[in-house]
Amino acid sequence: MSKAKKNIVKPKTSQFKITFWLKYHTNYGEQIFLTSQHSFFKNKPIALQYYNQDFWKVTLTFNTNEIIDENIFYHYYVTKNENIIAVDDEFDKTFNPSKHKDFLQIIDAWKNTSHYENIFYTKPFTDVLLKKTNLPKINQPKNFTHIFKVKAPLLQKNQTLCLLGNTNDLKNWDTENPILLFLDDDKIHYTTFIKLNTTINKVEYKYGVYDTEKKSFIHYEEGSNRVLYDETISSKKVIVNDGYAVLPLNIWKGAGIAIPVFSIRTENGFGVGEFSDIKLLVDWSVETGIKLIQLLPINDTTATNSWKDSYPYAAISAFALHPIYLNIDELIDVENKDLLQKLNVEKKKFNKSSTLQYEAVLKTKWNYIKKIFSTQKEKTFSSSEYKKFFNKNKFWLIPYAAFCYLRDEYATANFNEWILYKHYKQEDIIALTEEKSSVYYDIAIHYFVQFYLHQQLKQAVYYAHNNGVVIKGDLPIGVNKYSVDVWQKPKLFNEQLQAGAPPDAFTNKGQNWGFPTYHWENMKAENYDWWKNRLLQMNEYFDAYRIDHILGFFRIWSIPSNCTEGIMGYFVPAISIKKNELIERGIKNNLQRFTKPFITNEYLQELFESDKAFVIKKFLIKNKAGIFSLQESYSSQIQVEQAFAALPSNEKNKKIKLGLLEIISNVILFEVENSKGEEFHFRFDMDKTFSFKQLDESTQQQLKALYIDYFFYRQNKLWKNEALQKLPTLKHFTNMLVCGEDLGLVPSSVPEVMNDLGILSLEVQRMPKDSNKTFSHPNDAPYLSVVTPSTHDMSTIRGWWKEDKNTSQKFYNTVLHQKGKAPIDCEVWINKAIIVQHLFSSAIWSIFQIQDLIGMDEKIRRENVDEERINIPANEHHNWCYRMHITVENLLQQKIFNAELKKIIQLSGR
């Protein structure tokens, strides 16, 4: 007889429910979803239900065994016809199941990422410019039903928010006795705890501003009353996230200066600016009312050990700081004080130079660093500060130090020539860098240098913050192709493509920066960890950062590795031109006519004149139709460059080389690789090529129509989506203020995306975004922008004035509203007028090159205006050697100039 089976009773899993409410007014046909990347929300968008014209809601049920003590980010988005039409800030709202399981209702306000007040919750404002200190603590009462939370970043000193409403619990609108809110521990939300009568069906309320010193009500927020309905009142525990208090338009504006660290000149300098010198620049900023110091990139660029490494945008590490910025005096310990006397002699010699002697200064500094390291390394390496630094940064520090050692050992940064270490292998680097390695100290010296660079920069930033000044960094668009980043993580880069820029008003051949482009798919697969670490490293030192060439996050100008000129590039990604499109427009010729250089006798005569016969014999092949083609060994630009590098440098060879490069670029279309002649990209400025000019008018018109569609219409949606895949994630890795350098050929979606993400645009008066204008006016700039009369890639105000007399004359008459002939030189009053225009602009930040500010004073401005320029983008061999012509100490003593600048800044409301 079988035994009866026992019924096993499983314990019931208890559950809890939370209702999410969203205050959002929708139009017919729109649907709202709640979503989160976290598994707690099952990784699925959750549809909300329409409640009334003010609210949408959804109730979610969770098992208690699912409760985790973790902040989970979530956000909302709106769809219409299954297309997303609006997204609120996905990093604004958090939910902690452990802490919020007792709260049955969470009421959210939609957060528009483009709302200008969001800016005031970024790092420069929360940590320095609008920092809240000595705040009273909030005492949470035992009995309450609702927590009200609201934001108001620009309240004045001795002001707080208060709450009033139409019930006894909310003081019946009694402004003599309002409920005061206090700033929460997050220093973002003004918060209060209220016990509401849960039997009421509707509550109306408003926030107001209250003077805590005078103990008086100032005014209500603007707009209609806020409302809670029965379901959000009757619940015993409700969090009300009310977004921003709607206060009268109250904006903040500031002024800043831009300068490379290497350009700072001090009395005790080493011929180059150093991190420690930033402190003196802070003193001058305080003296004049300046609130921000913007620096160029400060990463190590030592690739060739020559002056070419002065280019600050070609880092060999996205993390390491440049050794040239190390202050040797501060590094020297007691046992090495005998070095000071000799050091001072070297320093004075370099400091007399009007320009940066990059090579000599860096070499001399390394000589002293090696002497100091030999006696101070043990003390440094045993310190707790060093150990903390090393452990936090070893993920990049060890590969970087190994890279530097191998670069010097093989006498090249080209890791392809490192016989034993051509490919980065973790086990090999561990063996090379371990303490028992025979070359350990040759490697560890780089740990030593980076530690002290870190300390000196942190000290300078700390000093700036204590004096109410913020520091803005620069995020270069690329890294050196021979960098530790490419060596260590080659899958993150496209080494067969070089980043650059298409031709513009300054460079008719475009720009080839030589950086490998990013492999975004692989970066995304790794959750953008490289970018996260890079930005967190910047966050150690900076409050804000400038994204160099932000257009590259929409699409990047990509030049094949066998080309040297920017003109040979095309945008990636891009929707190509299909062969069928050409055929449909009646273009049925052999398409090689468009993809190969079109070379005729006439063209060769135009390019080479008396050298034509020599060029034909040496470099070309003539076919039966009398058309020429290039010999295979000279068919690419890199082959031509390499061939002529071995020849004597004279005018004839230079002319022939440039002519051959011109011939190679004399094409209309670039065939897409592996497309078998079915897909193409247009060459930029194809209508300027000799090849295009030889076509019949009908073919020209058809190609022009396709060209315009290709560059200005068909890519817009693709490029917008590309940016939205990257920029929101990168932006939220830190709380730094983000500014974008959005100059050049700007896709139509760029302003919209930047505005929606709260990324500040760059507005340059001589480079208007409106193509119909010659100049923009600073007062027309959007509030969320940086206005400037010049950047490091341009001439200064004075230099620009003399570049083109027709342009300066037009500016003189139409912008400055002066009659008659413009002065030949940019006189002091003109320079000052331009500065004043920018200071009184509508933009949140006016930032100036220090040369432009000094240009307002006849006594201290530089005599030779041509020496003021930092970079010439058209010259790929430019030497970045600009230095201030006077010391910061001298500038501090210019009391009349400083007082006048401070007065102008104050009058402008900055």
Solvent accessible surface area in square Angstrom, and as a share of the most:
residue,aa,sasa,rsa
1,M,242,1.08
2,S,102,0.66
3,K,191,0.81
4,A,98,0.76
5,K,194,0.82
6,K,182,0.77
7,N,145,0.74
8,I,155,0.79
9,V,133,0.76
10,K,167,0.71
11,P,122,0.77
12,K,199,0.84
13,T,68,0.40
14,S,67,0.43
15,Q,112,0.50
16,F,24,0.10
17,K,116,0.49
18,I,0,0.00
19,T,12,0.07
20,F,0,0.00
21,W,0,0.00
22,L,0,0.00
23,K,42,0.18
24,Y,51,0.19
25,H,126,0.56
26,T,19,0.11
27,N,98,0.50
28,Y,210,0.80
29,G,48,0.46
30,E,27,0.12
31,Q,54,0.24
32,I,0,0.00
33,F,48,0.20
34,L,0,0.00
35,T,15,0.09
36,S,6,0.04
37,Q,161,0.72
38,H,48,0.22
39,S,75,0.48
40,F,16,0.07
41,F,4,0.02
42,K,122,0.52
43,N,91,0.46
44,K,136,0.58
45,P,70,0.44
46,I,37,0.19
47,A,42,0.33
48,L,3,0.02
49,Q,99,0.44
50,Y,131,0.50
51,Y,68,0.26
52,N,34,0.17
53,Q,117,0.52
54,D,55,0.29
55,F,4,0.02
56,W,13,0.05
57,K,37,0.16
58,V,9,0.05
59,T,64,0.37
60,L,23,0.12
61,T,67,0.39
62,F,10,0.04
63,N,47,0.24
64,T,50,0.29
65,N,115,0.59
66,E,50,0.22
67,I,43,0.22
68,I,59,0.30
69,D,104,0.54
70,E,81,0.36
71,N,93,0.48
72,I,1,0.01
73,F,98,0.41
74,Y,2,0.01
75,H,23,0.10
76,Y,0,0.00
77,Y,29,0.11
78,V,1,0.00
79,T,15,0.09
80,K,81,0.34
81,N,125,0.64
82,E,169,0.76
83,N,97,0.50
84,I,103,0.52
85,I,90,0.46
86,A,30,0.23
87,V,70,0.40
88,D,2,0.01
89,D,12,0.06
90,E,57,0.25
91,F,71,0.30
92,D,51,0.26
93,K,13,0.06
94,T,57,0.33
95,F,0,0.00
96,N,7,0.04
97,P,0,0.00
98,S,36,0.23
99,K,135,0.57
100,H,37,0.17
101,K,77,0.33
102,D,85,0.44
103,F,23,0.10
104,L,80,0.40
105,Q,20,0.09
106,I,4,0.02
107,I,0,0.00
108,D,0,0.00
109,A,19,0.15
110,W,48,0.17
111,K,33,0.14
112,N,76,0.39
113,T,24,0.14
114,S,21,0.13
115,H,67,0.30
116,Y,50,0.19
117,E,20,0.09
118,N,21,0.11
119,I,5,0.02
120,F,3,0.01
121,Y,28,0.11
122,T,16,0.09
123,K,29,0.12
124,P,0,0.00
125,F,0,0.00
126,T,37,0.22
127,D,66,0.34
128,V,19,0.11
129,L,29,0.14
130,L,42,0.21
131,K,110,0.47
132,K,52,0.22
133,T,81,0.47
134,N,155,0.80
135,L,60,0.30
136,P,76,0.48
137,K,153,0.65
138,I,45,0.23
139,N,134,0.69
140,Q,115,0.51
141,P,55,0.35
142,K,195,0.83
143,N,109,0.56
144,F,14,0.06
145,T,13,0.07
146,H,0,0.00
147,I,19,0.10
148,F,0,0.00
149,K,37,0.16
150,V,0,0.00
151,K,11,0.05
152,A,2,0.02
153,P,7,0.04
154,L,19,0.10
155,L,22,0.11
156,Q,107,0.47
157,K,178,0.76
158,N,59,0.30
159,Q,49,0.22
160,T,11,0.07
161,L,0,0.00
162,C,0,0.00
163,L,0,0.00
164,L,1,0.00
165,G,0,0.00
166,N,61,0.31
167,T,10,0.06
168,N,125,0.64
169,D,45,0.23
170,L,0,0.00
171,K,70,0.30
172,N,77,0.40
173,W,82,0.29
174,D,61,0.32
175,T,44,0.26
176,E,157,0.70
177,N,79,0.40
178,P,15,0.09
179,I,24,0.12
180,L,57,0.28
181,L,0,0.00
182,F,76,0.32
183,L,15,0.07
184,D,33,0.17
185,D,114,0.59
186,D,67,0.35
187,K,95,0.40
188,I,53,0.27
189,H,41,0.18
190,Y,12,0.05
191,T,3,0.02
192,T,12,0.07
193,F,38,0.16
194,I,12,0.06
195,K,125,0.53
196,L,7,0.04
197,N,73,0.37
198,T,46,0.27
199,T,113,0.66
200,I,51,0.26
201,N,113,0.58
202,K,91,0.39
203,V,1,0.00
204,E,46,0.21
205,Y,0,0.00
206,K,28,0.12
207,Y,0,0.00
208,G,1,0.01
209,V,4,0.02
210,Y,24,0.09
211,D,22,0.12
212,T,55,0.32
213,E,123,0.55
214,K,154,0.65
215,K,153,0.65
216,S,47,0.30
217,F,48,0.20
218,I,75,0.38
219,H,64,0.29
220,Y,69,0.26
221,E,5,0.02
222,E,88,0.39
223,G,55,0.53
224,S,103,0.66
225,N,59,0.30
226,R,36,0.13
227,V,27,0.15
228,L,0,0.00
229,Y,46,0.17
230,D,62,0.32
231,E,67,0.30
232,T,2,0.01
233,I,0,0.00
234,S,60,0.39
235,S,12,0.08
236,K,153,0.65
237,K,56,0.24
238,V,0,0.00
239,I,12,0.06
240,V,0,0.00
241,N,38,0.19
242,D,3,0.01
243,G,20,0.19
244,Y,28,0.11
245,A,2,0.02
246,V,74,0.43
247,L,41,0.21
248,P,62,0.39
249,L,141,0.70
250,N,60,0.31
251,I,76,0.38
252,W,44,0.16
253,K,34,0.14
254,G,0,0.00
255,A,2,0.01
256,G,0,0.00
257,I,0,0.00
258,A,15,0.11
259,I,1,0.00
260,P,1,0.01
261,V,1,0.01
262,F,8,0.04
263,S,0,0.00
264,I,1,0.00
265,R,24,0.09
266,T,5,0.03
267,E,110,0.50
268,N,100,0.51
269,G,4,0.04
270,F,2,0.01
271,G,1,0.01
272,V,1,0.01
273,G,0,0.00
274,E,7,0.03
275,F,0,0.00
276,S,14,0.09
277,D,14,0.07
278,I,1,0.00
279,K,57,0.24
280,L,46,0.23
281,L,0,0.00
282,V,0,0.00
283,D,46,0.24
284,W,0,0.00
285,S,0,0.00
286,V,71,0.41
287,E,66,0.30
288,T,0,0.00
289,G,18,0.17
290,I,3,0.02
291,K,74,0.31
292,L,2,0.01
293,I,0,0.00
294,Q,20,0.09
295,L,0,0.00
296,L,7,0.04
297,P,6,0.04
298,I,8,0.04
299,N,24,0.13
300,D,2,0.01
301,T,4,0.02
302,T,5,0.03
303,A,12,0.09
304,T,79,0.46
305,N,85,0.43
306,S,25,0.16
307,W,86,0.30
308,K,111,0.47
309,D,8,0.04
310,S,7,0.05
311,Y,60,0.23
312,P,7,0.04
313,Y,11,0.04
314,A,14,0.11
315,A,4,0.03
316,I,0,0.00
317,S,1,0.00
318,A,6,0.04
319,F,11,0.05
320,A,0,0.00
321,L,6,0.03
322,H,8,0.04
323,P,3,0.02
324,I,3,0.01
325,Y,10,0.04
326,L,0,0.00
327,N,21,0.11
328,I,1,0.01
329,D,43,0.22
330,E,90,0.40
331,L,6,0.03
332,I,20,0.10
333,D,33,0.17
334,V,112,0.64
335,E,95,0.43
336,N,11,0.06
337,K,120,0.51
338,D,118,0.61
339,L,26,0.13
340,L,50,0.25
341,Q,146,0.65
342,K,116,0.49
343,L,0,0.00
344,N,57,0.29
345,V,101,0.58
346,E,39,0.17
347,K,8,0.04
348,K,137,0.58
349,K,122,0.52
350,F,15,0.06
351,N,21,0.11
352,K,171,0.72
353,S,26,0.17
354,S,62,0.40
355,T,47,0.28
356,L,6,0.03
357,Q,78,0.35
358,Y,11,0.04
359,E,83,0.37
360,A,43,0.33
361,V,0,0.00
362,L,9,0.04
363,K,144,0.61
364,T,18,0.10
365,K,1,0.00
366,W,36,0.13
367,N,71,0.37
368,Y,5,0.02
369,I,1,0.00
370,K,118,0.50
371,K,90,0.38
372,I,0,0.00
373,F,13,0.05
374,S,65,0.42
375,T,78,0.45
376,Q,5,0.02
377,K,33,0.14
378,E,104,0.46
379,K,129,0.55
380,T,6,0.04
381,F,30,0.12
382,S,73,0.47
383,S,33,0.21
384,S,83,0.54
385,E,100,0.45
386,Y,14,0.05
387,K,103,0.44
388,K,151,0.64
389,F,11,0.04
390,F,44,0.18
391,N,91,0.47
392,K,120,0.51
393,N,10,0.05
394,K,94,0.40
395,F,99,0.41
396,W,12,0.04
397,L,0,0.00
398,I,42,0.21
399,P,6,0.04
400,Y,1,0.01
401,A,0,0.00
402,A,0,0.00
403,F,0,0.00
404,C,1,0.00
405,Y,29,0.11
406,L,3,0.01
407,R,12,0.05
408,D,77,0.40
409,E,110,0.49
410,Y,61,0.23
411,A,93,0.72
412,T,34,0.20
413,A,6,0.04
414,N,27,0.14
415,F,11,0.04
416,N,74,0.38
417,E,102,0.46
418,W,0,0.00
419,I,148,0.75
420,L,136,0.68
421,Y,40,0.15
422,K,87,0.37
423,H,126,0.56
424,Y,38,0.14
425,K,104,0.44
426,Q,102,0.45
427,E,112,0.50
428,D,48,0.25
429,I,2,0.01
430,I,97,0.49
431,A,57,0.44
432,L,21,0.10
433,T,13,0.07
434,E,64,0.29
435,E,138,0.62
436,K,172,0.73
437,S,22,0.14
438,S,118,0.76
439,V,28,0.16
440,Y,27,0.10
441,Y,96,0.37
442,D,81,0.42
443,I,0,0.00
444,A,0,0.00
445,I,15,0.08
446,H,10,0.05
447,Y,5,0.02
448,F,0,0.00
449,V,2,0.01
450,Q,3,0.01
451,F,9,0.04
452,Y,40,0.15
453,L,0,0.00
454,H,32,0.14
455,Q,50,0.22
456,Q,7,0.03
457,L,0,0.00
458,K,77,0.33
459,Q,88,0.39
460,A,0,0.00
461,V,10,0.06
462,Y,149,0.57
463,Y,73,0.28
464,A,0,0.00
465,H,50,0.22
466,N,98,0.50
467,N,58,0.30
468,G,23,0.23
469,V,1,0.01
470,V,0,0.00
471,I,0,0.00
472,K,6,0.03
473,G,0,0.00
474,D,6,0.03
475,L,3,0.02
476,P,4,0.03
477,I,9,0.05
478,G,2,0.02
479,V,1,0.00
480,N,25,0.13
481,K,91,0.39
482,Y,59,0.23
483,S,0,0.00
484,V,7,0.04
485,D,7,0.03
486,V,1,0.01
487,W,5,0.02
488,Q,46,0.20
489,K,80,0.34
490,P,63,0.39
491,K,156,0.66
492,L,3,0.01
493,F,9,0.04
494,N,43,0.22
495,E,79,0.36
496,Q,131,0.58
497,L,34,0.17
498,Q,23,0.10
499,A,4,0.03
500,G,0,0.00
501,A,12,0.09
502,P,13,0.08
503,P,11,0.07
504,D,62,0.32
505,A,103,0.80
506,F,117,0.49
507,T,10,0.06
508,N,121,0.62
509,K,65,0.27
510,G,12,0.11
511,Q,34,0.15
512,N,34,0.18
513,W,56,0.20
514,G,22,0.21
515,F,5,0.02
516,P,6,0.04
517,T,6,0.03
518,Y,19,0.07
519,H,56,0.25
520,W,42,0.15
521,E,136,0.61
522,N,48,0.25
523,M,2,0.01
524,K,108,0.46
525,A,83,0.64
526,E,77,0.35
527,N,108,0.56
528,Y,15,0.06
529,D,66,0.34
530,W,11,0.04
531,W,0,0.00
532,K,82,0.35
533,N,51,0.26
534,R,6,0.02
535,L,1,0.00
536,L,72,0.36
537,Q,19,0.08
538,M,19,0.09
539,N,45,0.23
540,E,43,0.20
541,Y,6,0.02
542,F,7,0.03
543,D,0,0.00
544,A,0,0.00
545,Y,3,0.01
546,R,17,0.06
547,I,6,0.03
548,D,18,0.09
549,H,18,0.08
550,I,0,0.00
551,L,2,0.01
552,G,4,0.04
553,F,2,0.01
554,F,0,0.00
555,R,6,0.02
556,I,17,0.09
557,W,1,0.00
558,S,0,0.00
559,I,0,0.00
560,P,39,0.25
561,S,50,0.32
562,N,72,0.37
563,C,11,0.06
564,T,31,0.18
565,E,26,0.12
566,G,2,0.02
567,I,4,0.02
568,M,17,0.08
569,G,0,0.00
570,Y,42,0.16
571,F,3,0.01
572,V,53,0.30
573,P,38,0.24
574,A,22,0.17
575,I,73,0.37
576,S,7,0.04
577,I,0,0.00
578,K,81,0.34
579,K,70,0.30
580,N,97,0.50
581,E,40,0.18
582,L,0,0.00
583,I,69,0.35
584,E,143,0.64
585,R,91,0.33
586,G,53,0.51
587,I,4,0.02
588,K,150,0.64
589,N,79,0.41
590,N,108,0.56
591,L,22,0.11
592,Q,106,0.47
593,R,51,0.19
594,F,0,0.00
595,T,24,0.14
596,K,113,0.48
597,P,34,0.21
598,F,35,0.15
599,I,0,0.00
600,T,23,0.13
601,N,67,0.35
602,E,112,0.50
603,Y,4,0.02
604,L,0,0.00
605,Q,88,0.39
606,E,119,0.53
607,L,36,0.18
608,F,0,0.00
609,E,96,0.43
610,S,110,0.71
611,D,24,0.12
612,K,48,0.20
613,A,74,0.58
614,F,90,0.37
615,V,0,0.00
616,I,44,0.22
617,K,175,0.74
618,K,95,0.40
619,F,6,0.03
620,L,10,0.05
621,I,95,0.48
622,K,118,0.50
623,N,78,0.40
624,K,215,0.91
625,A,85,0.66
626,G,25,0.24
627,I,45,0.23
628,F,6,0.02
629,S,56,0.36
630,L,22,0.11
631,Q,49,0.22
632,E,141,0.63
633,S,64,0.41
634,Y,32,0.12
635,S,46,0.30
636,S,15,0.09
637,Q,0,0.00
638,I,58,0.29
639,Q,59,0.26
640,V,0,0.00
641,E,49,0.22
642,Q,116,0.52
643,A,35,0.27
644,F,19,0.08
645,A,88,0.68
646,A,91,0.70
647,L,81,0.40
648,P,93,0.59
649,S,122,0.78
650,N,72,0.37
651,E,136,0.61
652,K,98,0.41
653,N,27,0.14
654,K,114,0.48
655,K,72,0.30
656,I,1,0.00
657,K,48,0.20
658,L,89,0.44
659,G,4,0.04
660,L,0,0.00
661,L,5,0.02
662,E,53,0.24
663,I,0,0.00
664,I,11,0.05
665,S,0,0.00
666,N,2,0.01
667,V,5,0.03
668,I,0,0.00
669,L,0,0.00
670,F,29,0.12
671,E,87,0.39
672,V,38,0.22
673,E,149,0.67
674,N,140,0.72
675,S,16,0.11
676,K,187,0.79
677,G,20,0.19
678,E,85,0.38
679,E,55,0.25
680,F,3,0.01
681,H,17,0.08
682,F,0,0.00
683,R,15,0.06
684,F,19,0.08
685,D,26,0.14
686,M,2,0.01
687,D,57,0.30
688,K,135,0.57
689,T,6,0.04
690,F,21,0.09
691,S,0,0.00
692,F,6,0.03
693,K,123,0.52
694,Q,77,0.34
695,L,20,0.10
696,D,86,0.44
697,E,127,0.57
698,S,74,0.48
699,T,18,0.11
700,Q,32,0.14
701,Q,93,0.41
702,Q,59,0.26
703,L,0,0.00
704,K,74,0.31
705,A,42,0.33
706,L,5,0.03
707,Y,26,0.10
708,I,86,0.43
709,D,44,0.23
710,Y,3,0.01
711,F,8,0.03
712,F,92,0.38
713,Y,140,0.53
714,R,53,0.19
715,Q,1,0.00
716,N,38,0.20
717,K,158,0.67
718,L,49,0.25
719,W,6,0.02
720,K,58,0.25
721,N,71,0.36
722,E,42,0.19
723,A,0,0.00
724,L,72,0.36
725,Q,91,0.40
726,K,5,0.02
727,L,2,0.01
728,P,16,0.10
729,T,42,0.25
730,L,7,0.04
731,K,40,0.17
732,H,51,0.23
733,F,40,0.16
734,T,20,0.12
735,N,76,0.39
736,M,5,0.02
737,L,2,0.01
738,V,3,0.02
739,C,6,0.04
740,G,2,0.02
741,E,23,0.10
742,D,4,0.02
743,L,22,0.11
744,G,49,0.47
745,L,59,0.29
746,V,46,0.26
747,P,11,0.07
748,S,81,0.52
749,S,9,0.06
750,V,0,0.00
751,P,80,0.51
752,E,81,0.36
753,V,1,0.00
754,M,3,0.01
755,N,75,0.38
756,D,57,0.29
757,L,16,0.08
758,G,6,0.06
759,I,4,0.02
760,L,0,0.00
761,S,15,0.10
762,L,19,0.10
763,E,28,0.12
764,V,1,0.01
765,Q,11,0.05
766,R,38,0.14
767,M,44,0.20
768,P,29,0.18
769,K,89,0.38
770,D,61,0.31
771,S,109,0.71
772,N,140,0.72
773,K,105,0.45
774,T,56,0.33
775,F,22,0.09
776,S,29,0.19
777,H,73,0.33
778,P,6,0.04
779,N,86,0.44
780,D,103,0.53
781,A,11,0.08
782,P,71,0.45
783,Y,38,0.15
784,L,21,0.10
785,S,0,0.00
786,V,5,0.03
787,V,2,0.01
788,T,7,0.04
789,P,6,0.04
790,S,2,0.01
791,T,21,0.12
792,H,13,0.06
793,D,48,0.25
794,M,14,0.06
795,S,7,0.05
796,T,2,0.01
797,I,2,0.01
798,R,27,0.10
799,G,9,0.09
800,W,28,0.10
801,W,0,0.00
802,K,86,0.37
803,E,100,0.45
804,D,68,0.35
805,K,94,0.40
806,N,126,0.65
807,T,37,0.22
808,S,2,0.01
809,Q,51,0.23
810,K,98,0.41
811,F,1,0.01
812,Y,19,0.07
813,N,53,0.27
814,T,74,0.43
815,V,20,0.12
816,L,19,0.09
817,H,142,0.63
818,Q,67,0.30
819,K,190,0.81
820,G,52,0.50
821,K,173,0.73
822,A,13,0.10
823,P,28,0.18
824,I,124,0.63
825,D,94,0.48
826,C,6,0.04
827,E,76,0.34
828,V,36,0.21
829,W,100,0.35
830,I,0,0.00
831,N,0,0.00
832,K,63,0.27
833,A,29,0.23
834,I,3,0.01
835,I,0,0.00
836,V,45,0.26
837,Q,31,0.14
838,H,1,0.00
839,L,0,0.00
840,F,95,0.39
841,S,1,0.00
842,S,38,0.24
843,A,0,0.00
844,I,0,0.00
845,W,2,0.01
846,S,0,0.00
847,I,5,0.03
848,F,3,0.01
849,Q,5,0.02
850,I,0,0.00
851,Q,7,0.03
852,D,1,0.01
853,L,2,0.01
854,I,6,0.03
855,G,0,0.00
856,M,11,0.05
857,D,27,0.14
858,E,119,0.54
859,K,182,0.77
860,I,14,0.07
861,R,33,0.12
862,R,14,0.05
863,E,170,0.76
864,N,66,0.34
865,V,21,0.12
866,D,97,0.51
867,E,81,0.36
868,E,5,0.02
869,R,65,0.24
870,I,4,0.02
871,N,12,0.06
872,I,70,0.36
873,P,35,0.22
874,A,62,0.48
875,N,66,0.34
876,E,138,0.62
877,H,110,0.49
878,H,36,0.16
879,N,56,0.29
880,W,7,0.02
881,C,31,0.18
882,Y,11,0.04
883,R,1,0.00
884,M,1,0.00
885,H,59,0.26
886,I,24,0.12
887,T,19,0.11
888,V,0,0.00
889,E,38,0.17
890,N,53,0.27
891,L,0,0.00
892,L,37,0.18
893,Q,126,0.56
894,Q,49,0.22
895,K,125,0.53
896,I,144,0.73
897,F,4,0.02
898,N,2,0.01
899,A,63,0.49
900,E,65,0.29
901,L,1,0.00
902,K,72,0.31
903,K,123,0.52
904,I,15,0.08
905,I,3,0.01
906,Q,110,0.49
907,L,119,0.59
908,S,9,0.06
909,G,53,0.51
910,R,29,0.10
